[in-house]
Amino acid sequence: MNKKMLIRLGVIAIVLVGIFAAIVYGTYYHDVRFYTKYGELTRDANRFFQDGEYENSMACVEEAIEMLPQDISNYHMKAYIYYEMGDEQAAKEQATWTVENSSNSMSKCENLLFRAGLYSEMGLEELAMADYDAAIELVPDYPDLYSSRASALSLNGNYEAAVADYAKMLELNPNSAIAYWNRGCGYYKLGEFELAEKDFTSAKEVVRSAGEMAGLHTDWAICEYRSGDLEGAKEKLAQAYEYYPEFVTHMADYLVKMPPLEEIQGPISPVMQLIVEPVDLPIICYIVSTCAAELEVLSAEDAAILAAKSGIN
């Protein structure tokens, strides 16, 4: 996942938490004006952040903190703003402050996860992994912690450890679609194609939305290609199209428009960021180019561009 995309997703999550906090505390104080003002501040902070107006975003966050100092999400937002303004030291100090001022074990766990994500943005992978480990030691029965650490491990190419974390997640939550799905991706990267197929099949049984089905079958297509079955890969991509045509159409359009693969540091589109790691971009480019005419998602000219971009003959 691209660093800028991770930040944007994190900010969206912070805004949602802030609005929820406003509802809770606003209800407690029986003050509709409190809720309205606080909600406006968090939304304005996000809007200014997305527009690159970091000083204005910070001003909104500071005012929100004065109104509701209990809401830890505002301190997370401050750390993100510092980071975007280029002050990594202030960002680290703010994230560390949230860890040190956690109100309970679960709060500390969530703050450790936040700081781990920030460290990853900064390329401080050892510090990030130490925070993931500390969070798991603190709350070892929280399934999502293993998913967070596994994602970081996978992006660093440590697929065996990532697979182990997804296995632990499944012990705690046997019906987790994301654990089956991502462990399947880990398996195919390790060359364990039968195990990957088994996990994708299990994920298919518990995935609910059409978009998730399309994403799952896109990863499944990559697995088929890696196993040497191009026709199987094309079939899986066609199934992804059947589940959610817009998903495949938008993905194809994005792939054509994106820069040359050697310039890509990570997926940078919301369409791509959940399913394709940099190592798989050439493969998905090639598969889409071979299916373009049949699925009518690209012109012949664009399909040729995509095939050339993949570098696969």
Phi, psi and omega in degrees: 000134180296145184299316180297323179294320177301318179296315181298317178295322179296320180295319178300317179298319180298317180298317180297319177297319180297317179296319178298317179299321179297320179297314182297306184288326177296322177294320181300317182274001180053042185232099180297326180296324178299310180301314183298312181296316183294317178299320178297319180296315181293322178292320178295321178300318179294316181298314179297321180298312181298330180273001180079012179267074191290326179294319177294321178298317180296321180298319178294319180295317179299319179292322178295322178295320177299323181286321187217076184294344180287340185279103185293338182299332178294325179289326173298316180299320178301318180298317178299317181296315177304316181298315180293333178278357177091007181259079184295325180296316179295323179297315179295318180296320179294316179296321179293324177301319180295323178295314184289340181249024178294143185276337180200180184298317181293320177298317179296321178301312180295324178289326174295319177298318178300312182294325177299317178298320179294317177301320179298319177302325183274358182080015181266070190294324180295317178294321178298314182294325177298323178289320176300316180298318181295321179296317180293322177296326182287316182227077188291345182259018180263103188304320186296338178297321180291326177293318179297314180293322180297320178299316179295318179297318181295316179296337177268004177083008180267073188289327180297315179293324178296316178301319179297321179292321178293327176296319177295320178300321180290331174297321182276332181218085186297345182254022182281110178297319184294328179290314177299313183301307184287328175294324175301319177296320177297318180297315183291331176290336176271358181084010179267076190288325178294319177294322178297314179301318179298317180290322178296322177296318178295319179297320181300329182288338184244348175291142186247317189274155178296322179297317178295321177299318179296317178297316179301313183288336173292315175297322179298323177298318178298319178300314180299318180296315181298330180280356178098010184248086181295320181296322176296323179295316179296322179296317180293322179292324176297323177293321176301319179295321179296321180290320186204085184305320183297326179301309182291321180297313179293322178298315180299316179298318179297317182298321179294320186276343185290160180296170175307145188301329181292344178265353183273123177269344180176163178302135185238012178243142176303331178295324188264334198296341180268348190234337188236119174272161183309323183296336183261356183301315179300322182293313182292327175301315182292314181299314180299320181297326180284338181260356191302315183291315182297318182272350181058044179258345179216155171287164178299323179296314180292325177298321178294321177299316182293319179298317179294321181297327182294329183075009181258128181267000000 
